[in-house]
Amino acid sequence: MIERVEWKALPAGLRAAVEARTGGVIAAEVVAQGLSCTVALTLITRLDGALFLKGVREDDGDGVAALRREERVNPVVSGISPPLRHSFRAAGWRCLAFRYVHGRNAHLGPGSGDLDAVQAHQWQEAADLSAYRNAQERRLEAPGEDEAAACGLGTALTGLGLPLRPQPRPTDRPARHAHRPRTEARTPT
């Protein structure tokens, strides 16, 4: 378990940066769960209400990289994950502040009452992914179709550099409903 830093023990510059974004901090409580962040706090703030603040020192390369990935992925997981409210660097720290959602981690052991809810969520995610793939197929079949209009996930995933399949060059675009690979030989150019 990583040692957590309490609110009052944080550098004054970091506390000031948080409060500049959220208003005054009325209460702060250390979150013991988690593995990677030195700062993991539940904050009650004047402007944003309840927030979850997580952060690492900027000299923690792995921790900073993990926070950057989490920041980039947040728009993709909207609706199933708390939204990111603030992202900032201050006083030698890199931090993210999310809307706080009261709850607990799912228990995944045999016989757990959480398993049905987790399974239902996974089926919904699979349906959403299928809708995205279908939208990608329509986009390939009808060049110029607005991907964002076809599927809300498209923009977020593409913005992250996470296309679900490689996009063909215009000269390789298959004919409508043709899903067989080309068999003719190509001459390198």
Secondary structure, DSSP 8 states (H G I E B T S, - for coil): ------GGGS-HHHHHHHHHHH--EEEEEE----SS-SEEEEEEETTTEEEEEEEEETT-HHHHHHHHHHHHHTTTTBTTB--EEEEEEETTEEEEEEE---------STT-TTHHHHHHHHHHHHHHHHHHHHHHHHHHHSTT--HHHH-HHHHHHHHTT--SS----GGG---TT--S---S-----
